[in-house]
Amino acid sequence: MARRNKLEILESILDMCRSDGSTKTKIVYQINLNFKNAGSYLEWLTEHGYLIKENRVYKTTASGLGLLQDLNEINSIIRDEEIAEIAKFSQK
C-alpha cells in the first residue's frame, strides 16, 4: 500500500462521513488509521467546521462538501503528476 498524504486522508474522512455519517471506530478501520491520528484529523475537521459530531457520529457539513470537492481536484492533479513522473523515470 502506497503512503498517503494528509490531503488524501482528509478526503477519505470527509467522503466517509458524507451521507449517513460515520463513527471514529469505523473511520479508523476503513481508512486504516490509528485512533490517535484519526482523533487529530477529526478534531481539526470539526474545529474548522468541515464535520459536525452528533452523538458519536461525524457528518460532513456543507463547507466540508466544498472542501471534499476541492480535495478531489487537488489529489487528482497530484496523482496525475506522480504518474507522469513514474512514466518519465521508467523511460530512462
Biopython code that builds the backbone (N, CA, C, O; Angstrom):
import numpy as np
from Bio.PDB.StructureBuilder import StructureBuilder

atoms = [
    (1, "MET", "N", (0.846, -1.181, 0.000)),
    (1, "MET", "CA", (0.000, 0.000, 0.000)),
    (1, "MET", "C", (0.889, 1.241, 0.000)),
    (1, "MET", "O", (1.805, 1.362, 0.814)),
    (2, "ALA", "N", (0.617, 2.133, -0.894)),
    (2, "ALA", "CA", (1.411, 3.351, -1.002)),
    (2, "ALA", "C", (1.098, 4.284, 0.160)),
    (2, "ALA", "O", (-0.020, 4.302, 0.675)),
    (3, "ARG", "N", (2.067, 5.033, 0.552)),
    (3, "ARG", "CA", (1.892, 6.005, 1.627)),
    (3, "ARG", "C", (0.975, 7.129, 1.137)),
    (3, "ARG", "O", (1.150, 7.656, 0.038)),
    (4, "ARG", "N", (0.006, 7.480, 1.962)),
    (4, "ARG", "CA", (-0.935, 8.539, 1.598)),
    (4, "ARG", "C", (-0.483, 9.864, 2.190)),
    (4, "ARG", "O", (0.138, 9.912, 3.252)),
    (5, "ASN", "N", (-0.811, 10.938, 1.480)),
    (5, "ASN", "CA", (-0.510, 12.242, 2.055)),
    (5, "ASN", "C", (-1.716, 12.694, 2.884)),
    (5, "ASN", "O", (-2.781, 12.080, 2.842)),
    (6, "LYS", "N", (-1.525, 13.773, 3.633)),
    (6, "LYS", "CA", (-2.569, 14.253, 4.538)),
    (6, "LYS", "C", (-3.831, 14.674, 3.795)),
    (6, "LYS", "O", (-4.942, 14.506, 4.298)),
    (7, "LEU", "N", (-3.656, 15.215, 2.610)),
    (7, "LEU", "CA", (-4.821, 15.638, 1.833)),
    (7, "LEU", "C", (-5.674, 14.442, 1.434)),
    (7, "LEU", "O", (-6.902, 14.529, 1.428)),
    (8, "GLU", "N", (-5.034, 13.328, 1.101)),
    (8, "GLU", "CA", (-5.772, 12.115, 0.742)),
    (8, "GLU", "C", (-6.531, 11.564, 1.948)),
    (8, "GLU", "O", (-7.648, 11.066, 1.810)),
    (9, "ILE", "N", (-5.924, 11.655, 3.124)),
    (9, "ILE", "CA", (-6.586, 11.178, 4.342)),
    (9, "ILE", "C", (-7.791, 12.057, 4.657)),
    (9, "ILE", "O", (-8.862, 11.546, 4.985)),
    (10, "LEU", "N", (-7.623, 13.380, 4.561)),
    (10, "LEU", "CA", (-8.747, 14.292, 4.791)),
    (10, "LEU", "C", (-9.880, 14.007, 3.808)),
    (10, "LEU", "O", (-11.051, 13.984, 4.188)),
    (11, "GLU", "N", (-9.523, 13.792, 2.552)),
    (11, "GLU", "CA", (-10.512, 13.476, 1.524)),
    (11, "GLU", "C", (-11.275, 12.198, 1.882)),
    (11, "GLU", "O", (-12.498, 12.148, 1.755)),
    (12, "SER", "N", (-10.566, 11.182, 2.323)),
    (12, "SER", "CA", (-11.196, 9.906, 2.672)),
    (12, "SER", "C", (-12.157, 10.063, 3.846)),
    (12, "SER", "O", (-13.256, 9.509, 3.829)),
    (13, "ILE", "N", (-11.748, 10.812, 4.859)),
    (13, "ILE", "CA", (-12.604, 11.011, 6.033)),
    (13, "ILE", "C", (-13.874, 11.772, 5.645)),
    (13, "ILE", "O", (-14.978, 11.357, 5.996)),
    (14, "LEU", "N", (-13.720, 12.881, 4.923)),
    (14, "LEU", "CA", (-14.892, 13.655, 4.516)),
    (14, "LEU", "C", (-15.832, 12.828, 3.656)),
    (14, "LEU", "O", (-17.052, 12.932, 3.785)),
    (15, "ASP", "N", (-15.269, 12.007, 2.778)),
    (15, "ASP", "CA", (-16.082, 11.161, 1.905)),
    (15, "ASP", "C", (-16.855, 10.123, 2.717)),
    (15, "ASP", "O", (-18.030, 9.874, 2.447)),
    (16, "MET", "N", (-16.202, 9.520, 3.706)),
    (16, "MET", "CA", (-16.861, 8.517, 4.545)),
    (16, "MET", "C", (-18.014, 9.101, 5.342)),
    (16, "MET", "O", (-19.021, 8.431, 5.572)),
    (17, "CYS", "N", (-17.870, 10.337, 5.759)),
    (17, "CYS", "CA", (-18.867, 10.973, 6.629)),
    (17, "CYS", "C", (-19.952, 11.697, 5.836)),
    (17, "CYS", "O", (-20.838, 12.326, 6.414)),
    (18, "ARG", "N", (-19.878, 11.606, 4.533)),
    (18, "ARG", "CA", (-20.729, 12.398, 3.648)),
    (18, "ARG", "C", (-22.214, 12.062, 3.755)),
    (18, "ARG", "O", (-23.017, 12.966, 3.988)),
    (19, "SER", "N", (-22.603, 10.833, 3.600)),
    (19, "SER", "CA", (-24.038, 10.533, 3.523)),
    (19, "SER", "C", (-24.670, 10.352, 4.912)),
    (19, "SER", "O", (-25.341, 11.257, 5.409)),
    (20, "ASP", "N", (-24.463, 9.216, 5.521)),
    (20, "ASP", "CA", (-25.089, 8.945, 6.823)),
    (20, "ASP", "C", (-24.169, 9.213, 7.997)),
    (20, "ASP", "O", (-24.551, 9.001, 9.148)),
    (21, "GLY", "N", (-22.972, 9.672, 7.723)),
    (21, "GLY", "CA", (-22.003, 9.900, 8.789)),
    (21, "GLY", "C", (-21.256, 8.630, 9.130)),
    (21, "GLY", "O", (-21.507, 7.569, 8.558)),
    (22, "SER", "N", (-20.337, 8.752, 10.065)),
    (22, "SER", "CA", (-19.517, 7.608, 10.437)),
    (22, "SER", "C", (-18.978, 7.796, 11.854)),
    (22, "SER", "O", (-18.771, 8.923, 12.304)),
    (23, "THR", "N", (-18.755, 6.691, 12.545)),
    (23, "THR", "CA", (-18.149, 6.764, 13.874)),
    (23, "THR", "C", (-16.630, 6.774, 13.743)),
    (23, "THR", "O", (-16.083, 6.425, 12.698)),
    (24, "LYS", "N", (-15.968, 7.174, 14.804)),
    (24, "LYS", "CA", (-14.497, 7.192, 14.809)),
    (24, "LYS", "C", (-13.948, 5.782, 14.570)),
    (24, "LYS", "O", (-12.976, 5.610, 13.835)),
    (25, "THR", "N", (-14.564, 4.788, 15.181)),
    (25, "THR", "CA", (-14.093, 3.407, 15.025)),
    (25, "THR", "C", (-14.172, 2.961, 13.567)),
    (25, "THR", "O", (-13.236, 2.354, 13.046)),
    (26, "LYS", "N", (-15.279, 3.260, 12.919)),
    (26, "LYS", "CA", (-15.444, 2.879, 11.511)),
    (26, "LYS", "C", (-14.410, 3.586, 10.635)),
    (26, "LYS", "O", (-13.854, 2.984, 9.716)),
    (27, "ILE", "N", (-14.157, 4.857, 10.920)),
    (27, "ILE", "CA", (-13.156, 5.623, 10.173)),
    (27, "ILE", "C", (-11.775, 5.002, 10.350)),
    (27, "ILE", "O", (-11.037, 4.827, 9.381)),
    (28, "VAL", "N", (-11.431, 4.670, 11.598)),
    (28, "VAL", "CA", (-10.121, 4.069, 11.888)),
    (28, "VAL", "C", (-9.913, 2.809, 11.059)),
    (28, "VAL", "O", (-8.865, 2.641, 10.435)),
    (29, "TYR", "N", (-10.896, 1.933, 11.049)),
    (29, "TYR", "CA", (-10.722, 0.657, 10.361)),
    (29, "TYR", "C", (-10.834, 0.760, 8.846)),
    (29, "TYR", "O", (-10.086, 0.087, 8.136)),
    (30, "GLN", "N", (-11.734, 1.571, 8.335)),
    (30, "GLN", "CA", (-11.894, 1.647, 6.881)),
    (30, "GLN", "C", (-10.806, 2.461, 6.208)),
    (30, "GLN", "O", (-10.440, 2.178, 5.067)),
    (31, "ILE", "N", (-10.280, 3.471, 6.897)),
    (31, "ILE", "CA", (-9.242, 4.307, 6.296)),
    (31, "ILE", "C", (-7.849, 3.835, 6.705)),
    (31, "ILE", "O", (-6.844, 4.309, 6.175)),
    (32, "ASN", "N", (-7.798, 2.904, 7.645)),
    (32, "ASN", "CA", (-6.542, 2.319, 8.102)),
    (32, "ASN", "C", (-5.661, 3.357, 8.808)),
    (32, "ASN", "O", (-4.513, 3.589, 8.428)),
    (33, "LEU", "N", (-6.232, 3.969, 9.839)),
    (33, "LEU", "CA", (-5.504, 4.900, 10.698)),
    (33, "LEU", "C", (-5.494, 4.335, 12.109)),
    (33, "LEU", "O", (-6.266, 3.429, 12.423)),
    (34, "ASN", "N", (-4.620, 4.867, 12.963)),
    (34, "ASN", "CA", (-4.741, 4.516, 14.368)),
    (34, "ASN", "C", (-5.653, 5.534, 15.045)),
    (34, "ASN", "O", (-5.946, 6.583, 14.472)),
    (35, "PHE", "N", (-6.102, 5.227, 16.261)),
    (35, "PHE", "CA", (-7.075, 6.082, 16.932)),
    (35, "PHE", "C", (-6.523, 7.474, 17.227)),
    (35, "PHE", "O", (-7.259, 8.458, 17.154)),
    (36, "LYS", "N", (-5.252, 7.565, 17.555)),
    (36, "LYS", "CA", (-4.652, 8.870, 17.856)),
    (36, "LYS", "C", (-4.658, 9.776, 16.623)),
    (36, "LYS", "O", (-5.089, 10.928, 16.692)),
    (37, "ASN", "N", (-4.176, 9.244, 15.491)),
    (37, "ASN", "CA", (-4.157, 10.041, 14.257)),
    (37, "ASN", "C", (-5.568, 10.387, 13.791)),
    (37, "ASN", "O", (-5.829, 11.518, 13.381)),
    (38, "ALA", "N", (-6.473, 9.418, 13.854)),
    (38, "ALA", "CA", (-7.860, 9.682, 13.455)),
    (38, "ALA", "C", (-8.446, 10.788, 14.317)),
    (38, "ALA", "O", (-9.138, 11.672, 13.813)),
    (39, "GLY", "N", (-8.172, 10.742, 15.610)),
    (39, "GLY", "CA", (-8.669, 11.772, 16.518)),
    (39, "GLY", "C", (-8.159, 13.153, 16.148)),
    (39, "GLY", "O", (-8.901, 14.133, 16.218)),
    (40, "SER", "N", (-6.893, 13.235, 15.753)),
    (40, "SER", "CA", (-6.316, 14.527, 15.353)),
    (40, "SER", "C", (-6.993, 15.068, 14.103)),
    (40, "SER", "O", (-7.341, 16.248, 14.046)),
    (41, "TYR", "N", (-7.180, 14.220, 13.108)),
    (41, "TYR", "CA", (-7.857, 14.646, 11.877)),
    (41, "TYR", "C", (-9.299, 15.052, 12.159)),
    (41, "TYR", "O", (-9.755, 16.086, 11.671)),
    (42, "LEU", "N", (-10.021, 14.252, 12.941)),
    (42, "LEU", "CA", (-11.420, 14.540, 13.247)),
    (42, "LEU", "C", (-11.550, 15.839, 14.041)),
    (42, "LEU", "O", (-12.457, 16.635, 13.799)),
    (43, "GLU", "N", (-10.648, 16.040, 14.976)),
    (43, "GLU", "CA", (-10.666, 17.275, 15.771)),
    (43, "GLU", "C", (-10.448, 18.495, 14.872)),
    (43, "GLU", "O", (-11.164, 19.490, 14.987)),
    (44, "TRP", "N", (-9.463, 18.417, 13.982)),
    (44, "TRP", "CA", (-9.170, 19.543, 13.085)),
    (44, "TRP", "C", (-10.361, 19.825, 12.177)),
    (44, "TRP", "O", (-10.772, 20.976, 12.024)),
    (45, "LEU", "N", (-10.913, 18.776, 11.576)),
    (45, "LEU", "CA", (-12.052, 18.949, 10.668)),
    (45, "LEU", "C", (-13.271, 19.517, 11.399)),
    (45, "LEU", "O", (-14.007, 20.330, 10.842)),
    (46, "THR", "N", (-13.481, 19.091, 12.637)),
    (46, "THR", "CA", (-14.607, 19.587, 13.423)),
    (46, "THR", "C", (-14.388, 21.040, 13.845)),
    (46, "THR", "O", (-15.297, 21.863, 13.731)),
    (47, "GLU", "N", (-13.193, 21.356, 14.330)),
    (47, "GLU", "CA", (-12.883, 22.724, 14.755)),
    (47, "GLU", "C", (-13.027, 23.735, 13.617)),
    (47, "GLU", "O", (-13.384, 24.891, 13.847)),
    (48, "HIS", "N", (-12.749, 23.299, 12.403)),
    (48, "HIS", "CA", (-12.816, 24.199, 11.251)),
    (48, "HIS", "C", (-14.176, 24.162, 10.542)),
    (48, "HIS", "O", (-14.355, 24.799, 9.504)),
    (49, "GLY", "N", (-15.122, 23.423, 11.099)),
    (49, "GLY", "CA", (-16.484, 23.430, 10.575)),
    (49, "GLY", "C", (-16.736, 22.533, 9.383)),
    (49, "GLY", "O", (-17.758, 22.671, 8.710)),
    (50, "TYR", "N", (-15.808, 21.600, 9.105)),
    (50, "TYR", "CA", (-15.991, 20.697, 7.976)),
    (50, "TYR", "C", (-16.753, 19.430, 8.364)),
    (50, "TYR", "O", (-17.319, 18.753, 7.506)),
    (51, "LEU", "N", (-16.762, 19.117, 9.654)),
    (51, "LEU", "CA", (-17.524, 17.998, 10.198)),
    (51, "LEU", "C", (-18.302, 18.498, 11.409)),
    (51, "LEU", "O", (-17.893, 19.447, 12.077)),
    (52, "ILE", "N", (-19.428, 17.847, 11.680)),
    (52, "ILE", "CA", (-20.111, 18.048, 12.940)),
    (52, "ILE", "C", (-20.221, 16.678, 13.601)),
    (52, "ILE", "O", (-20.274, 15.648, 12.928)),
    (53, "LYS", "N", (-20.255, 16.690, 14.923)),
    (53, "LYS", "CA", (-20.387, 15.430, 15.659)),
    (53, "LYS", "C", (-21.738, 15.419, 16.352)),
    (53, "LYS", "O", (-22.018, 16.264, 17.202)),
    (54, "GLU", "N", (-22.570, 14.461, 15.985)),
    (54, "GLU", "CA", (-23.877, 14.272, 16.604)),
    (54, "GLU", "C", (-23.858, 12.933, 17.309)),
    (54, "GLU", "O", (-23.787, 11.882, 16.672)),
    (55, "ASN", "N", (-23.923, 12.978, 18.635)),
    (55, "ASN", "CA", (-23.719, 11.795, 19.470)),
    (55, "ASN", "C", (-22.317, 11.264, 19.182)),
    (55, "ASN", "O", (-21.338, 11.947, 19.483)),
    (56, "ARG", "N", (-22.194, 10.091, 18.620)),
    (56, "ARG", "CA", (-20.862, 9.550, 18.292)),
    (56, "ARG", "C", (-20.606, 9.535, 16.794)),
    (56, "ARG", "O", (-19.608, 8.971, 16.345)),
    (57, "VAL", "N", (-21.485, 10.143, 16.019)),
    (57, "VAL", "CA", (-21.407, 10.080, 14.564)),
    (57, "VAL", "C", (-20.921, 11.418, 14.002)),
    (57, "VAL", "O", (-21.454, 12.480, 14.326)),
    (58, "TYR", "N", (-19.899, 11.335, 13.153)),
    (58, "TYR", "CA", (-19.383, 12.511, 12.462)),
    (58, "TYR", "C", (-20.064, 12.625, 11.107)),
    (58, "TYR", "O", (-20.206, 11.637, 10.386)),
    (59, "LYS", "N", (-20.487, 13.851, 10.763)),
    (59, "LYS", "CA", (-21.153, 14.091, 9.479)),
    (59, "LYS", "C", (-20.489, 15.275, 8.786)),
    (59, "LYS", "O", (-20.110, 16.255, 9.428)),
    (60, "THR", "N", (-20.355, 15.169, 7.488)),
    (60, "THR", "CA", (-19.754, 16.234, 6.692)),
    (60, "THR", "C", (-20.744, 17.387, 6.553)),
    (60, "THR", "O", (-21.912, 17.172, 6.228)),
    (61, "THR", "N", (-20.275, 18.608, 6.798)),
    (61, "THR", "CA", (-21.107, 19.805, 6.673)),
    (61, "THR", "C", (-21.092, 20.288, 5.217)),
    (61, "THR", "O", (-20.396, 19.729, 4.369)),
    (62, "ALA", "N", (-21.870, 21.330, 4.950)),
    (62, "ALA", "CA", (-21.889, 21.915, 3.600)),
    (62, "ALA", "C", (-20.502, 22.435, 3.221)),
    (62, "ALA", "O", (-20.058, 22.245, 2.088)),
    (63, "SER", "N", (-19.816, 23.088, 4.159)),
    (63, "SER", "CA", (-18.464, 23.562, 3.834)),
    (63, "SER", "C", (-17.507, 22.380, 3.696)),
    (63, "SER", "O", (-16.532, 22.456, 2.948)),
    (64, "GLY", "N", (-17.777, 21.295, 4.408)),
    (64, "GLY", "CA", (-16.979, 20.084, 4.259)),
    (64, "GLY", "C", (-17.135, 19.464, 2.885)),
    (64, "GLY", "O", (-16.183, 18.918, 2.326)),
    (65, "LEU", "N", (-18.348, 19.552, 2.341)),
    (65, "LEU", "CA", (-18.576, 19.051, 0.978)),
    (65, "LEU", "C", (-17.804, 19.880, -0.041)),
    (65, "LEU", "O", (-17.276, 19.345, -1.017)),
    (66, "GLY", "N", (-17.740, 21.201, 0.194)),
    (66, "GLY", "CA", (-16.939, 22.060, -0.685)),
    (66, "GLY", "C", (-15.470, 21.709, -0.604)),
    (66, "GLY", "O", (-14.782, 21.639, -1.622)),
    (67, "LEU", "N", (-14.982, 21.486, 0.629)),
    (67, "LEU", "CA", (-13.585, 21.089, 0.805)),
    (67, "LEU", "C", (-13.330, 19.739, 0.145)),
    (67, "LEU", "O", (-12.288, 19.542, -0.480)),
    (68, "LEU", "N", (-14.270, 18.814, 0.280)),
    (68, "LEU", "CA", (-14.127, 17.489, -0.339)),
    (68, "LEU", "C", (-13.982, 17.614, -1.851)),
    (68, "LEU", "O", (-13.142, 16.945, -2.454)),
    (69, "GLN", "N", (-14.787, 18.457, -2.456)),
    (69, "GLN", "CA", (-14.692, 18.665, -3.904)),
    (69, "GLN", "C", (-13.323, 19.238, -4.274)),
    (69, "GLN", "O", (-12.707, 18.794, -5.243)),
    (70, "ASP", "N", (-12.849, 20.214, -3.511)),
    (70, "ASP", "CA", (-11.531, 20.799, -3.767)),
    (70, "ASP", "C", (-10.418, 19.758, -3.594)),
    (70, "ASP", "O", (-9.487, 19.698, -4.397)),
    (71, "LEU", "N", (-10.525, 18.945, -2.544)),
    (71, "LEU", "CA", (-9.511, 17.916, -2.308)),
    (71, "LEU", "C", (-9.514, 16.868, -3.414)),
    (71, "LEU", "O", (-8.455, 16.373, -3.802)),
    (72, "ASN", "N", (-10.693, 16.527, -3.923)),
    (72, "ASN", "CA", (-10.771, 15.587, -5.057)),
    (72, "ASN", "C", (-9.967, 16.123, -6.237)),
    (72, "ASN", "O", (-9.199, 15.389, -6.859)),
    (73, "GLU", "N", (-10.150, 17.400, -6.539)),
    (73, "GLU", "CA", (-9.441, 18.011, -7.669)),
    (73, "GLU", "C", (-7.935, 18.067, -7.413)),
    (73, "GLU", "O", (-7.141, 17.719, -8.287)),
    (74, "ILE", "N", (-7.548, 18.500, -6.228)),
    (74, "ILE", "CA", (-6.127, 18.613, -5.890)),
    (74, "ILE", "C", (-5.452, 17.251, -5.927)),
    (74, "ILE", "O", (-4.389, 17.095, -6.527)),
    (75, "ASN", "N", (-6.076, 16.257, -5.280)),
    (75, "ASN", "CA", (-5.479, 14.921, -5.243)),
    (75, "ASN", "C", (-5.416, 14.289, -6.624)),
    (75, "ASN", "O", (-4.498, 13.520, -6.909)),
    (76, "SER", "N", (-6.364, 14.597, -7.474)),
    (76, "SER", "CA", (-6.332, 14.104, -8.848)),
    (76, "SER", "C", (-5.129, 14.680, -9.604)),
    (76, "SER", "O", (-4.438, 13.963, -10.328)),
    (77, "ILE", "N", (-4.893, 15.967, -9.426)),
    (77, "ILE", "CA", (-3.736, 16.609, -10.062)),
    (77, "ILE", "C", (-2.441, 15.997, -9.548)),
    (77, "ILE", "O", (-1.533, 15.712, -10.329)),
    (78, "ILE", "N", (-2.354, 15.795, -8.240)),
    (78, "ILE", "CA", (-1.144, 15.214, -7.647)),
    (78, "ILE", "C", (-0.906, 13.810, -8.199)),
    (78, "ILE", "O", (0.218, 13.466, -8.565)),
    (79, "ARG", "N", (-1.972, 12.994, -8.259)),
    (79, "ARG", "CA", (-1.825, 11.622, -8.787)),
    (79, "ARG", "C", (-1.386, 11.643, -10.247)),
    (79, "ARG", "O", (-0.537, 10.848, -10.650)),
    (80, "ASP", "N", (-1.959, 12.552, -11.045)),
    (80, "ASP", "CA", (-1.580, 12.658, -12.451)),
    (80, "ASP", "C", (-0.103, 13.017, -12.599)),
    (80, "ASP", "O", (0.594, 12.469, -13.454)),
    (81, "GLU", "N", (0.371, 13.945, -11.756)),
    (81, "GLU", "CA", (1.780, 14.337, -11.813)),
    (81, "GLU", "C", (2.691, 13.199, -11.376)),
    (81, "GLU", "O", (3.769, 13.014, -11.941)),
    (82, "GLU", "N", (2.262, 12.432, -10.370)),
    (82, "GLU", "CA", (3.066, 11.290, -9.922)),
    (82, "GLU", "C", (3.150, 10.235, -11.011)),
    (82, "GLU", "O", (4.213, 9.649, -11.221)),
    (83, "ILE", "N", (2.053, 9.984, -11.705)),
    (83, "ILE", "CA", (2.047, 9.008, -12.798)),
    (83, "ILE", "C", (2.964, 9.474, -13.922)),
    (83, "ILE", "O", (3.700, 8.677, -14.503)),
    (84, "ALA", "N", (2.915, 10.774, -14.227)),
    (84, "ALA", "CA", (3.781, 11.318, -15.272)),
    (84, "ALA", "C", (5.247, 11.168, -14.891)),
    (84, "ALA", "O", (6.076, 10.850, -15.744)),
    (85, "GLU", "N", (5.578, 11.390, -13.629)),
    (85, "GLU", "CA", (6.950, 11.237, -13.148)),
    (85, "GLU", "C", (7.409, 9.783, -13.253)),
    (85, "GLU", "O", (8.532, 9.509, -13.674)),
    (86, "ILE", "N", (6.545, 8.869, -12.872)),
    (86, "ILE", "CA", (6.880, 7.439, -12.952)),
    (86, "ILE", "C", (7.098, 7.039, -14.400)),
    (86, "ILE", "O", (8.048, 6.321, -14.712)),
    (87, "ALA", "N", (6.228, 7.498, -15.282)),
    (87, "ALA", "CA", (6.365, 7.164, -16.715)),
    (87, "ALA", "C", (7.662, 7.741, -17.281)),
    (87, "ALA", "O", (8.359, 7.083, -18.053)),
    (88, "LYS", "N", (7.976, 8.964, -16.893)),
    (88, "LYS", "CA", (9.200, 9.607, -17.369)),
    (88, "LYS", "C", (10.420, 8.849, -16.850)),
    (88, "LYS", "O", (11.382, 8.645, -17.591)),
    (89, "PHE", "N", (10.390, 8.438, -15.603)),
    (89, "PHE", "CA", (11.505, 7.728, -14.994)),
    (89, "PHE", "C", (11.682, 6.341, -15.629)),
    (89, "PHE", "O", (12.812, 5.895, -15.832)),
    (90, "SER", "N", (10.583, 5.665, -15.939)),
    (90, "SER", "CA", (10.669, 4.315, -16.483)),
    (90, "SER", "C", (11.145, 4.311, -17.941)),
    (90, "SER", "O", (11.576, 3.273, -18.443)),
    (91, "GLN", "N", (11.073, 5.446, -18.617)),
    (91, "GLN", "CA", (11.534, 5.535, -19.994)),
    (91, "GLN", "C", (13.048, 5.691, -20.079)),
    (91, "GLN", "O", (13.627, 5.508, -21.150)),
    (92, "LYS", "N", (13.683, 6.020, -18.983)),
    (92, "LYS", "CA", (15.142, 6.221, -18.993)),
    (92, "LYS", "C", (15.895, 4.937, -19.050)),
    (92, "LYS", "O", (17.126, 4.944, -19.064)),
]
sb = StructureBuilder()
sb.init_structure("model")
sb.init_model(0)
sb.init_chain("A")
sb.init_seg("    ")
for serial, (resi, resn, name, xyz) in enumerate(atoms, 1):
    if name == "N":
        sb.init_residue(resn, " ", resi, " ")
    sb.init_atom(name, np.array(xyz, "f"), 0.0, 1.0, " ", f" {name:<3s}", serial, name[0])
structure = sb.get_structure()
